[in-house]
């Protein structure tokens, strides 16, 4: 016969074994759940990395497409205008025709230089040196090259007035090239709209932001003589759509629209002290 003390000891041992077994089962289950959670987390992280990589690729493709559009559209437009001018005066004014052909050559060289820069960033040389295609990479254009840009358009037959407000100062590289592209795209569109168009470029260096505005004359929407194409109606062609995205990256905004008095207005405001 078991006395009461031995009986309680046996019950305690059985209970301890049961608890230990339950804890062991719980521990195994917890380890399985943890391993499954880690596997799912790893899968989710991998999916996030793949999604981020795809987004980065798409973003880079869009950036390259915008750069190619800006480079090709601007320079080809100038080349077409100058080639047409050379053809018209070739027989009667060979000197003027030669100048126009030199402008065509210059626009072609500029396009090749910028394309070499872009392609060089995409495809470094096989030797590993940072001199693809046999030459140094020239810096991307900025407002320091605004005078040369305006001169090219003026020579192509687009009278331009330039106004600089505030003290010019060095800008972040991305903002600098974006401001240059805004002026380039707006003047390229103005040049496409035909003869008799004039343009005005205003660059304002404020304390906390940069403002760029390009105005050009043209038929008034009030007279019914405005061009009929969609891009000419709203002044927001494919290039300007890309510029809106460029400006938005830096927390700015860009507005492009027809003016009631005639012509177009492109205006951008880009913060310079964005945290």
DRENSE-498829 format. One record per residue (C-alpha): y, z, x; residue in one letter. Coordinates in Angstrom, 3 decimals, always signed. Each point is the difference from the previous one (the first is absolute). Example, Ala and Ser with C-alpha at 12.3 -4.5 7.8 and 13.67 -1.06 7.14 Angstrom:
BEGIN
<r><north>-4.500</north><up>+7.800</up><east>+12.300</east><tidren>A</tidren></r>
<r><north>+3.440</north><up>-0.660</up><east>+1.370</east><tidren>S</tidren></r>
END
This chain:
BEGIN
<r><north>+0.000</north><up>+0.000</up><east>+0.000</east><tidren>X</tidren></r>
<r><north>+3.451</north><up>-0.903</up><east>+1.207</east><tidren>X</tidren></r>
<r><north>+2.518</north><up>+2.728</up><east>-0.081</east><tidren>X</tidren></r>
<r><north>+3.496</north><up>-0.738</up><east>-1.265</east><tidren>X</tidren></r>
<r><north>+1.502</north><up>-0.327</up><east>+3.511</east><tidren>X</tidren></r>
<r><north>-2.517</north><up>-2.594</up><east>+1.114</east><tidren>X</tidren></r>
<r><north>+0.444</north><up>-1.863</up><east>-3.272</east><tidren>X</tidren></r>
<r><north>+3.765</north><up>-0.195</up><east>+0.450</east><tidren>X</tidren></r>
<r><north>-0.469</north><up>-1.127</up><east>+3.607</east><tidren>X</tidren></r>
<r><north>-2.286</north><up>-2.801</up><east>-1.129</east><tidren>X</tidren></r>
<r><north>+2.501</north><up>-1.070</up><east>-2.663</east><tidren>X</tidren></r>
<r><north>+2.789</north><up>+0.038</up><east>+2.586</east><tidren>X</tidren></r>
<r><north>-2.039</north><up>-2.161</up><east>+2.414</east><tidren>X</tidren></r>
<r><north>-0.875</north><up>-2.480</up><east>-2.725</east><tidren>X</tidren></r>
<r><north>+3.623</north><up>-0.157</up><east>-1.095</east><tidren>X</tidren></r>
<r><north>+1.171</north><up>-0.496</up><east>+3.592</east><tidren>X</tidren></r>
<r><north>-2.486</north><up>-2.827</up><east>+0.490</east><tidren>X</tidren></r>
<r><north>+1.135</north><up>-1.611</up><east>-3.253</east><tidren>X</tidren></r>
<r><north>+3.649</north><up>+0.271</up><east>+0.994</east><tidren>X</tidren></r>
<r><north>-0.748</north><up>-1.363</up><east>+3.466</east><tidren>X</tidren></r>
<r><north>-1.895</north><up>-2.913</up><east>-1.531</east><tidren>X</tidren></r>
<r><north>+2.818</north><up>-0.686</up><east>-2.438</east><tidren>X</tidren></r>
<r><north>+2.556</north><up>+0.153</up><east>+2.799</east><tidren>X</tidren></r>
<r><north>-2.117</north><up>-2.383</up><east>+2.075</east><tidren>X</tidren></r>
<r><north>-0.219</north><up>-2.473</up><east>-2.865</east><tidren>X</tidren></r>
<r><north>+3.731</north><up>+0.333</up><east>-0.630</east><tidren>X</tidren></r>
<r><north>+0.770</north><up>-0.539</up><east>+3.677</east><tidren>X</tidren></r>
<r><north>-2.144</north><up>-3.149</up><east>+0.120</east><tidren>X</tidren></r>
<r><north>+1.655</north><up>-1.282</up><east>-3.164</east><tidren>X</tidren></r>
<r><north>+3.476</north><up>+0.781</up><east>+1.363</east><tidren>X</tidren></r>
<r><north>-0.809</north><up>-1.837</up><east>+3.227</east><tidren>X</tidren></r>
<r><north>-1.186</north><up>-3.032</up><east>-1.965</east><tidren>X</tidren></r>
<r><north>+3.116</north><up>+0.031</up><east>-2.146</east><tidren>X</tidren></r>
<r><north>+2.202</north><up>+0.362</up><east>+3.071</east><tidren>X</tidren></r>
<r><north>-1.787</north><up>-2.867</up><east>+1.766</east><tidren>X</tidren></r>
<r><north>+0.341</north><up>-2.159</up><east>-3.103</east><tidren>X</tidren></r>
<r><north>+3.702</north><up>+0.884</up><east>-0.290</east><tidren>X</tidren></r>
<r><north>+0.536</north><up>-0.884</up><east>+3.666</east><tidren>X</tidren></r>
<r><north>-1.782</north><up>-3.315</up><east>-0.490</east><tidren>X</tidren></r>
<r><north>+2.132</north><up>-0.789</up><east>-3.049</east><tidren>X</tidren></r>
<r><north>+3.144</north><up>+1.047</up><east>+1.860</east><tidren>X</tidren></r>
<r><north>-0.933</north><up>-2.213</up><east>+2.926</east><tidren>X</tidren></r>
<r><north>-0.590</north><up>-2.895</up><east>-2.382</east><tidren>X</tidren></r>
<r><north>+3.367</north><up>+0.584</up><east>-1.656</east><tidren>X</tidren></r>
<r><north>+1.736</north><up>+0.209</up><east>+3.378</east><tidren>X</tidren></r>
<r><north>-1.642</north><up>-3.250</up><east>+1.042</east><tidren>X</tidren></r>
<r><north>+1.149</north><up>-1.649</up><east>-3.209</east><tidren>X</tidren></r>
<r><north>+3.524</north><up>+1.310</up><east>+0.583</east><tidren>X</tidren></r>
<r><north>-0.027</north><up>-1.331</up><east>+3.563</east><tidren>X</tidren></r>
<r><north>-1.190</north><up>-3.386</up><east>-1.209</east><tidren>X</tidren></r>
<r><north>+2.671</north><up>-0.031</up><east>-2.725</east><tidren>X</tidren></r>
<r><north>+2.698</north><up>+1.000</up><east>+2.503</east><tidren>X</tidren></r>
<r><north>-1.190</north><up>-2.691</up><east>+2.399</east><tidren>X</tidren></r>
<r><north>+0.113</north><up>-2.646</up><east>-2.740</east><tidren>X</tidren></r>
<r><north>+3.488</north><up>+1.137</up><east>-1.023</east><tidren>X</tidren></r>
<r><north>+1.147</north><up>-0.159</up><east>+3.629</east><tidren>X</tidren></r>
<r><north>-1.414</north><up>-3.516</up><east>+0.362</east><tidren>X</tidren></r>
<r><north>+1.682</north><up>-1.150</up><east>-3.214</east><tidren>X</tidren></r>
<r><north>+3.272</north><up>+1.570</up><east>+1.090</east><tidren>X</tidren></r>
<r><north>-0.182</north><up>-1.713</up><east>+3.376</east><tidren>X</tidren></r>
<r><north>-0.829</north><up>-3.326</up><east>-1.635</east><tidren>X</tidren></r>
<r><north>+3.033</north><up>+0.373</up><east>-2.265</east><tidren>X</tidren></r>
<r><north>+2.214</north><up>+0.854</up><east>+2.963</east><tidren>X</tidren></r>
<r><north>-1.231</north><up>-3.009</up><east>+1.970</east><tidren>X</tidren></r>
<r><north>+0.461</north><up>-2.249</up><east>-3.048</east><tidren>X</tidren></r>
<r><north>+3.590</north><up>+1.204</up><east>-0.376</east><tidren>X</tidren></r>
<r><north>+0.716</north><up>-0.564</up><east>+3.677</east><tidren>X</tidren></r>
<r><north>-1.480</north><up>-3.501</up><east>-0.097</east><tidren>X</tidren></r>
<r><north>+1.983</north><up>-0.824</up><east>-3.132</east><tidren>X</tidren></r>
<r><north>+3.252</north><up>+1.193</up><east>+1.561</east><tidren>X</tidren></r>
<r><north>-0.575</north><up>-1.859</up><east>+3.257</east><tidren>X</tidren></r>
<r><north>-1.266</north><up>-3.280</up><east>-1.445</east><tidren>X</tidren></r>
<r><north>+2.275</north><up>-0.183</up><east>-3.054</east><tidren>X</tidren></r>
<r><north>+3.168</north><up>+0.678</up><east>+1.982</east><tidren>X</tidren></r>
<r><north>-0.637</north><up>-2.326</up><east>+2.912</east><tidren>X</tidren></r>
<r><north>-1.571</north><up>-2.829</up><east>-1.984</east><tidren>X</tidren></r>
<r><north>+2.936</north><up>+0.052</up><east>-2.436</east><tidren>X</tidren></r>
<r><north>+2.434</north><up>-0.353</up><east>+2.895</east><tidren>X</tidren></r>
<r><north>-2.087</north><up>-2.773</up><east>+1.550</east><tidren>X</tidren></r>
<r><north>-0.123</north><up>-1.956</up><east>-3.280</east><tidren>X</tidren></r>
<r><north>+3.763</north><up>+0.260</up><east>-0.498</east><tidren>X</tidren></r>
<r><north>+0.811</north><up>-0.991</up><east>+3.571</east><tidren>X</tidren></r>
<r><north>-2.532</north><up>-2.837</up><east>+0.057</east><tidren>X</tidren></r>
<r><north>+1.537</north><up>-1.405</up><east>-3.192</east><tidren>X</tidren></r>
<r><north>+3.487</north><up>+0.255</up><east>+1.493</east><tidren>X</tidren></r>
<r><north>-1.156</north><up>-1.776</up><east>+3.172</east><tidren>X</tidren></r>
<r><north>-1.556</north><up>-2.820</up><east>-2.027</east><tidren>X</tidren></r>
<r><north>+3.207</north><up>-0.573</up><east>-1.957</east><tidren>X</tidren></r>
<r><north>+2.277</north><up>-0.307</up><east>+3.072</east><tidren>X</tidren></r>
<r><north>-2.462</north><up>-1.437</up><east>+2.490</east><tidren>X</tidren></r>
<r><north>+1.429</north><up>-3.536</up><east>-0.127</east><tidren>X</tidren></r>
<r><north>+3.705</north><up>+0.825</up><east>-0.296</east><tidren>X</tidren></r>
<r><north>+0.367</north><up>+3.327</up><east>+1.860</east><tidren>X</tidren></r>
<r><north>-2.702</north><up>+0.261</up><east>+2.666</east><tidren>X</tidren></r>
<r><north>+1.690</north><up>+3.017</up><east>+1.589</east><tidren>X</tidren></r>
<r><north>-0.134</north><up>+1.987</up><east>-3.236</east><tidren>X</tidren></r>
<r><north>-3.576</north><up>-1.143</up><east>-0.532</east><tidren>X</tidren></r>
<r><north>-0.939</north><up>+1.272</up><east>+3.457</east><tidren>X</tidren></r>
<r><north>+1.517</north><up>+3.416</up><east>-0.765</east><tidren>X</tidren></r>
<r><north>-1.945</north><up>+0.180</up><east>-3.256</east><tidren>X</tidren></r>
<r><north>-3.234</north><up>-0.913</up><east>+1.785</east><tidren>X</tidren></r>
<r><north>+0.691</north><up>+2.655</up><east>+2.613</east><tidren>X</tidren></r>
<r><north>+0.369</north><up>+2.484</up><east>-2.848</east><tidren>X</tidren></r>
<r><north>-3.385</north><up>-1.146</up><east>-1.325</east><tidren>X</tidren></r>
<r><north>-1.471</north><up>+0.558</up><east>+3.447</east><tidren>X</tidren></r>
<r><north>+1.616</north><up>+3.439</up><east>+0.235</east><tidren>X</tidren></r>
<r><north>-1.323</north><up>+1.062</up><east>-3.404</east><tidren>X</tidren></r>
<r><north>-3.465</north><up>-1.170</up><east>+1.006</east><tidren>X</tidren></r>
<r><north>+0.156</north><up>+1.969</up><east>+3.242</east><tidren>X</tidren></r>
<r><north>+1.181</north><up>+3.109</up><east>-1.849</east><tidren>X</tidren></r>
<r><north>-2.876</north><up>-0.337</up><east>-2.446</east><tidren>X</tidren></r>
<r><north>-2.503</north><up>-0.352</up><east>+2.833</east><tidren>X</tidren></r>
<r><north>+1.457</north><up>+3.033</up><east>+1.788</east><tidren>X</tidren></r>
<r><north>-0.263</north><up>+2.215</up><east>-3.073</east><tidren>X</tidren></r>
<r><north>-3.463</north><up>-1.317</up><east>-0.864</east><tidren>X</tidren></r>
<r><north>-1.107</north><up>+0.651</up><east>+3.580</east><tidren>X</tidren></r>
<r><north>+1.283</north><up>+3.548</up><east>-0.343</east><tidren>X</tidren></r>
<r><north>-1.878</north><up>+0.520</up><east>-3.271</east><tidren>X</tidren></r>
<r><north>-3.230</north><up>-1.604</up><east>+1.203</east><tidren>X</tidren></r>
<r><north>+0.259</north><up>+1.857</up><east>+3.280</east><tidren>X</tidren></r>
<r><north>-0.024</north><up>+3.304</up><east>-1.847</east><tidren>X</tidren></r>
<r><north>-3.068</north><up>-1.114</up><east>-1.946</east><tidren>X</tidren></r>
<r><north>-2.013</north><up>-1.510</up><east>+2.867</east><tidren>X</tidren></r>
<r><north>+0.528</north><up>+1.539</up><east>+3.468</east><tidren>X</tidren></r>
<r><north>-1.063</north><up>-2.053</up><east>+2.982</east><tidren>X</tidren></r>
<r><north>-3.635</north><up>+0.141</up><east>+1.117</east><tidren>X</tidren></r>
<r><north>+1.053</north><up>+1.407</up><east>+3.365</east><tidren>X</tidren></r>
<r><north>+1.297</north><up>+3.102</up><east>-1.751</east><tidren>X</tidren></r>
<r><north>+3.550</north><up>-0.545</up><east>+1.179</east><tidren>X</tidren></r>
<r><north>+2.783</north><up>+0.141</up><east>-2.534</east><tidren>X</tidren></r>
<r><north>+1.068</north><up>-3.579</up><east>+0.691</east><tidren>X</tidren></r>
<r><north>-1.776</north><up>-2.164</up><east>-2.569</east><tidren>X</tidren></r>
<r><north>+0.466</north><up>-3.751</up><east>+0.033</east><tidren>X</tidren></r>
<r><north>+1.359</north><up>+0.129</up><east>+3.510</east><tidren>X</tidren></r>
<r><north>+3.357</north><up>+1.655</up><east>-0.612</east><tidren>X</tidren></r>
<r><north>+1.755</north><up>+3.261</up><east>-0.705</east><tidren>X</tidren></r>
<r><north>+0.470</north><up>+1.189</up><east>-3.539</east><tidren>X</tidren></r>
<r><north>+3.638</north><up>-0.243</up><east>-1.006</east><tidren>X</tidren></r>
<r><north>+1.338</north><up>+2.828</up><east>-2.171</east><tidren>X</tidren></r>
<r><north>+0.089</north><up>-0.484</up><east>-3.733</east><tidren>X</tidren></r>
<r><north>+3.361</north><up>-1.148</up><east>-1.353</east><tidren>X</tidren></r>
<r><north>+2.589</north><up>+2.538</up><east>-1.122</east><tidren>X</tidren></r>
<r><north>+3.654</north><up>+0.215</up><east>-0.964</east><tidren>X</tidren></r>
<r><north>+0.946</north><up>-0.460</up><east>+3.660</east><tidren>X</tidren></r>
<r><north>-0.989</north><up>-3.655</up><east>-0.549</east><tidren>X</tidren></r>
<r><north>+2.017</north><up>-0.348</up><east>-3.208</east><tidren>X</tidren></r>
<r><north>+2.674</north><up>-2.180</up><east>+1.652</east><tidren>X</tidren></r>
<r><north>-2.579</north><up>-2.496</up><east>+1.280</east><tidren>X</tidren></r>
<r><north>-1.629</north><up>-0.115</up><east>-3.436</east><tidren>X</tidren></r>
<r><north>+3.312</north><up>-0.643</up><east>-1.731</east><tidren>X</tidren></r>
<r><north>+0.913</north><up>-2.701</up><east>+2.539</east><tidren>X</tidren></r>
<r><north>-3.205</north><up>-1.906</up><east>-0.745</east><tidren>X</tidren></r>
<r><north>+0.714</north><up>-0.012</up><east>-3.725</east><tidren>X</tidren></r>
<r><north>+3.630</north><up>-0.927</up><east>+0.542</east><tidren>X</tidren></r>
<r><north>-1.037</north><up>-2.944</up><east>+2.146</east><tidren>X</tidren></r>
<r><north>-2.388</north><up>-1.047</up><east>-2.794</east><tidren>X</tidren></r>
<r><north>+2.991</north><up>-0.244</up><east>-2.355</east><tidren>X</tidren></r>
<r><north>+0.165</north><up>+3.436</up><east>-1.626</east><tidren>X</tidren></r>
<r><north>+3.435</north><up>+1.641</up><east>+0.509</east><tidren>X</tidren></r>
<r><north>-0.501</north><up>+3.755</up><east>+0.466</east><tidren>X</tidren></r>
<r><north>+2.431</north><up>+2.903</up><east>+0.169</east><tidren>X</tidren></r>
<r><north>-1.319</north><up>+3.130</up><east>+1.731</east><tidren>X</tidren></r>
<r><north>+1.385</north><up>+3.489</up><east>-0.610</east><tidren>X</tidren></r>
<r><north>-1.138</north><up>+3.045</up><east>+1.991</east><tidren>X</tidren></r>
<r><north>+1.019</north><up>+3.407</up><east>-1.343</east><tidren>X</tidren></r>
<r><north>-0.453</north><up>+3.250</up><east>+1.899</east><tidren>X</tidren></r>
<r><north>-1.022</north><up>+0.502</up><east>+3.616</east><tidren>X</tidren></r>
<r><north>-3.070</north><up>-2.105</up><east>+0.920</east><tidren>X</tidren></r>
<r><north>-2.688</north><up>+2.117</up><east>+1.602</east><tidren>X</tidren></r>
<r><north>-3.662</north><up>-0.320</up><east>+0.973</east><tidren>X</tidren></r>
<r><north>-2.328</north><up>+0.019</up><east>-2.980</east><tidren>X</tidren></r>
<r><north>-3.701</north><up>+0.810</up><east>-0.333</east><tidren>X</tidren></r>
<r><north>-1.940</north><up>-3.141</up><east>+0.895</east><tidren>X</tidren></r>
<r><north>-1.515</north><up>-0.456</up><east>-3.459</east><tidren>X</tidren></r>
<r><north>+3.320</north><up>+0.368</up><east>-1.796</east><tidren>X</tidren></r>
<r><north>+1.707</north><up>-2.273</up><east>+2.529</east><tidren>X</tidren></r>
<r><north>-2.428</north><up>-2.881</up><east>-0.507</east><tidren>X</tidren></r>
<r><north>+0.005</north><up>+0.558</up><east>-3.783</east><tidren>X</tidren></r>
<r><north>+3.806</north><up>-0.295</up><east>-0.133</east><tidren>X</tidren></r>
<r><north>-0.188</north><up>-3.193</up><east>+2.070</east><tidren>X</tidren></r>
<r><north>-2.652</north><up>-1.473</up><east>-2.317</east><tidren>X</tidren></r>
<r><north>+2.114</north><up>+0.799</up><east>-3.060</east><tidren>X</tidren></r>
<r><north>+2.914</north><up>-2.015</up><east>+1.376</east><tidren>X</tidren></r>
<r><north>-2.317</north><up>-2.760</up><east>+1.203</east><tidren>X</tidren></r>
<r><north>-1.775</north><up>-0.381</up><east>-3.345</east><tidren>X</tidren></r>
<r><north>+3.199</north><up>+0.122</up><east>-2.055</east><tidren>X</tidren></r>
<r><north>+1.717</north><up>-2.624</up><east>+2.170</east><tidren>X</tidren></r>
<r><north>-3.117</north><up>-2.190</up><east>-0.009</east><tidren>X</tidren></r>
<r><north>-0.015</north><up>+0.040</up><east>-3.806</east><tidren>X</tidren></r>
<r><north>+3.733</north><up>-0.757</up><east>-0.051</east><tidren>X</tidren></r>
<r><north>-0.526</north><up>-2.968</up><east>+2.310</east><tidren>X</tidren></r>
<r><north>-2.673</north><up>-1.377</up><east>-2.333</east><tidren>X</tidren></r>
<r><north>+2.386</north><up>-0.016</up><east>-2.963</east><tidren>X</tidren></r>
<r><north>+1.912</north><up>-3.029</up><east>+1.231</east><tidren>X</tidren></r>
<r><north>+3.365</north><up>-0.951</up><east>+1.443</east><tidren>X</tidren></r>
<r><north>+3.269</north><up>+1.710</up><east>-0.833</east><tidren>X</tidren></r>
<r><north>-1.535</north><up>+3.479</up><east>+0.157</east><tidren>X</tidren></r>
<r><north>+1.735</north><up>+2.739</up><east>+1.987</east><tidren>X</tidren></r>
<r><north>-1.371</north><up>+3.387</up><east>+1.001</east><tidren>X</tidren></r>
<r><north>+1.307</north><up>+3.421</up><east>+0.905</east><tidren>X</tidren></r>
<r><north>-2.008</north><up>+2.557</up><east>+1.988</east><tidren>X</tidren></r>
<r><north>+1.022</north><up>+3.665</up><east>-0.022</east><tidren>X</tidren></r>
<r><north>-1.677</north><up>+2.677</up><east>+2.125</east><tidren>X</tidren></r>
<r><north>+1.149</north><up>+3.571</up><east>-0.485</east><tidren>X</tidren></r>
<r><north>-1.027</north><up>+2.767</up><east>+2.395</east><tidren>X</tidren></r>
<r><north>+0.470</north><up>+3.206</up><east>-2.016</east><tidren>X</tidren></r>
<r><north>-0.843</north><up>+3.476</up><east>+1.246</east><tidren>X</tidren></r>
<r><north>-3.274</north><up>+0.314</up><east>-1.860</east><tidren>X</tidren></r>
<r><north>-0.902</north><up>-3.549</up><east>-1.014</east><tidren>X</tidren></r>
<r><north>+0.288</north><up>-3.679</up><east>+0.866</east><tidren>X</tidren></r>
<r><north>+1.255</north><up>-2.451</up><east>-2.598</east><tidren>X</tidren></r>
<r><north>-0.537</north><up>-3.753</up><east>+0.238</east><tidren>X</tidren></r>
<r><north>+1.471</north><up>-2.439</up><east>-2.493</east><tidren>X</tidren></r>
<r><north>-0.086</north><up>-3.800</up><east>-0.081</east><tidren>X</tidren></r>
<r><north>+2.032</north><up>-1.919</up><east>-2.568</east><tidren>X</tidren></r>
<r><north>+0.018</north><up>-3.737</up><east>-0.454</east><tidren>X</tidren></r>
<r><north>+1.912</north><up>-2.295</up><east>-2.303</east><tidren>X</tidren></r>
<r><north>-1.555</north><up>-2.427</up><east>-2.432</east><tidren>X</tidren></r>
<r><north>+0.034</north><up>-1.259</up><east>-3.593</east><tidren>X</tidren></r>
<r><north>+0.923</north><up>+2.645</up><east>-2.558</east><tidren>X</tidren></r>
<r><north>-2.515</north><up>+1.071</up><east>-2.603</east><tidren>X</tidren></r>
<r><north>+2.892</north><up>-0.049</up><east>-2.493</east><tidren>X</tidren></r>
<r><north>+0.512</north><up>-3.764</up><east>+0.338</east><tidren>X</tidren></r>
<r><north>-3.622</north><up>-0.988</up><east>-0.529</east><tidren>X</tidren></r>
<r><north>-0.118</north><up>-1.776</up><east>+3.355</east><tidren>X</tidren></r>
<r><north>-2.301</north><up>+2.491</up><east>+1.695</east><tidren>X</tidren></r>
<r><north>-3.231</north><up>-1.281</up><east>+1.581</east><tidren>X</tidren></r>
<r><north>-3.042</north><up>-0.012</up><east>-2.222</east><tidren>X</tidren></r>
<r><north>-2.725</north><up>+1.265</up><east>+2.314</east><tidren>X</tidren></r>
<r><north>-1.218</north><up>+3.577</up><east>-0.387</east><tidren>X</tidren></r>
<r><north>+0.800</north><up>+0.989</up><east>+3.571</east><tidren>X</tidren></r>
<r><north>+3.516</north><up>-1.349</up><east>-0.312</east><tidren>X</tidren></r>
<r><north>+0.578</north><up>+1.622</up><east>-3.392</east><tidren>X</tidren></r>
<r><north>-0.642</north><up>+3.548</up><east>+1.176</east><tidren>X</tidren></r>
<r><north>+0.478</north><up>-0.332</up><east>+3.744</east><tidren>X</tidren></r>
<r><north>-3.268</north><up>+1.847</up><east>+0.612</east><tidren>X</tidren></r>
<r><north>-2.340</north><up>-2.428</up><east>+1.651</east><tidren>X</tidren></r>
<r><north>-3.235</north><up>+0.966</up><east>+1.684</east><tidren>X</tidren></r>
<r><north>+1.818</north><up>+0.945</up><east>+3.197</east><tidren>X</tidren></r>
<r><north>+2.319</north><up>+2.416</up><east>-1.770</east><tidren>X</tidren></r>
<r><north>-2.938</north><up>+1.600</up><east>-1.793</east><tidren>X</tidren></r>
<r><north>-1.475</north><up>+0.704</up><east>+3.420</east><tidren>X</tidren></r>
<r><north>+3.341</north><up>+1.383</up><east>+1.170</east><tidren>X</tidren></r>
<r><north>+0.013</north><up>+2.466</up><east>-2.889</east><tidren>X</tidren></r>
<r><north>-3.295</north><up>+1.334</up><east>+1.302</east><tidren>X</tidren></r>
<r><north>+1.384</north><up>+0.210</up><east>+3.540</east><tidren>X</tidren></r>
<r><north>+3.058</north><up>+1.943</up><east>-1.169</east><tidren>X</tidren></r>
<r><north>-2.088</north><up>+2.298</up><east>-2.203</east><tidren>X</tidren></r>
<r><north>-2.022</north><up>+1.072</up><east>+3.040</east><tidren>X</tidren></r>
<r><north>+3.144</north><up>+1.663</up><east>+1.370</east><tidren>X</tidren></r>
<r><north>+0.968</north><up>+1.578</up><east>-3.318</east><tidren>X</tidren></r>
<r><north>+2.661</north><up>-2.599</up><east>-0.774</east><tidren>X</tidren></r>
<r><north>+0.575</north><up>-2.467</up><east>-2.791</east><tidren>X</tidren></r>
<r><north>+0.838</north><up>-3.695</up><east>-0.166</east><tidren>X</tidren></r>
<r><north>+1.629</north><up>-1.888</up><east>-2.860</east><tidren>X</tidren></r>
<r><north>+0.119</north><up>-3.803</up><east>-0.224</east><tidren>X</tidren></r>
<r><north>+1.531</north><up>-1.770</up><east>-2.985</east><tidren>X</tidren></r>
<r><north>+2.246</north><up>-2.833</up><east>-1.153</east><tidren>X</tidren></r>
<r><north>+3.713</north><up>+0.739</up><east>-0.229</east><tidren>X</tidren></r>
<r><north>+1.799</north><up>-0.781</up><east>-3.246</east><tidren>X</tidren></r>
<r><north>+2.782</north><up>-1.688</up><east>+1.937</east><tidren>X</tidren></r>
<r><north>-2.499</north><up>-2.230</up><east>+1.798</east><tidren>X</tidren></r>
<r><north>-2.418</north><up>+0.307</up><east>+2.877</east><tidren>X</tidren></r>
<r><north>-2.244</north><up>+2.877</up><east>+1.006</east><tidren>X</tidren></r>
<r><north>+0.280</north><up>+3.518</up><east>+1.267</east><tidren>X</tidren></r>
<r><north>-2.536</north><up>+1.764</up><east>+2.206</east><tidren>X</tidren></r>
<r><north>+0.752</north><up>+3.657</up><east>+0.645</east><tidren>X</tidren></r>
<r><north>-2.099</north><up>+2.598</up><east>+1.819</east><tidren>X</tidren></r>
<r><north>+0.585</north><up>+3.662</up><east>+0.728</east><tidren>X</tidren></r>
<r><north>-2.277</north><up>+1.650</up><east>+2.580</east><tidren>X</tidren></r>
<r><north>+0.150</north><up>+3.736</up><east>+0.856</east><tidren>X</tidren></r>
<r><north>+0.354</north><up>+0.772</up><east>+3.708</east><tidren>X</tidren></r>
<r><north>-0.843</north><up>+3.701</up><east>-0.116</east><tidren>X</tidren></r>
<r><north>-3.156</north><up>-0.072</up><east>-2.059</east><tidren>X</tidren></r>
<r><north>-2.211</north><up>+2.971</up><east>+1.014</east><tidren>X</tidren></r>
END
